[in-house]
Amino acid sequence: MLSVLNKLRKSAVLRPSGIRLLKMTEKALESIPLVDVDKKGIFKYVLIKVIGHEDCVEKNEKLVVRGYADCEFHSDIYERTMAVCKKTGLDSICLGGGRIEHNPDKKYMKVYGFSQGFGKADHVESKRILQTKYKDYEIETTDEGY
């Protein structure tokens, strides 16, 4: 993440208005946590690409995982996240979905399944992102199940 931000800083020098735009984009991206999932249970999740302003020369995006038991559909999760992104001036793209089984007592998660609306998320990438928050968890991925 830091290397991307350093590249963005360098690219902002190319345009006089770029530094202000860059700082806004950088703060907005930093305000979006990589992981926000429910504390326990089995629930749907989505993998989302959050995108900063397009006029920055360098790539300014990150992948995030969101999963909530109170959302009946994967699209409900995405819409909730999209609203947060829009408030901070960011765009987003849903890359797919699935389910998460979260057992905090056993420090275990299982990432599996697919979304009928968005398709299957990259569960291995989702696991990598989840491990940034749940470092001491065993996180299993599988393409089996719904």
C-alpha positions, 0 to 999 in steps of 0.5 A: 500500500505504501509503495502505491501511495509513494508512486501517487505522490510522485505522479501528482507533481506532474499536475499543479492540481494533482497534489490536492487531488492526490491527498484527497484520494489518499485519505479517502482510500485510507478511510475504507478498511480492508475488511468489514465482516460480521463477528460470527456466523455464516453469511454472504460476502463480496470482494470489491475493488475500491477505485480513486480518482481517474485523473491520477496517473498511477493506479489508486485502488484497493480490494476490500472484503465485506460480509454481513448476516443482515444482508439477504443478497450479495447486492445488499452488501455491495450497495451498502459499501458503494454508498460509503465509497460514494460519500468519500468520492470513490468508485467501486466495482463488485468482483464477485461473492460467496459465503463466509463461515466465521467461528471466532471461538475456534479462530476459524473462517471458511470462504466458499461458494458464489454469488448468483448475481456477481459470480464467484469471488476470488476466494484465495484473494479474499483469504489474503485480505481477511488475513490482514485483520485475522492474522491468527486465524485458520482460513480455509477456501473452497469452490464447493458449496453455495 
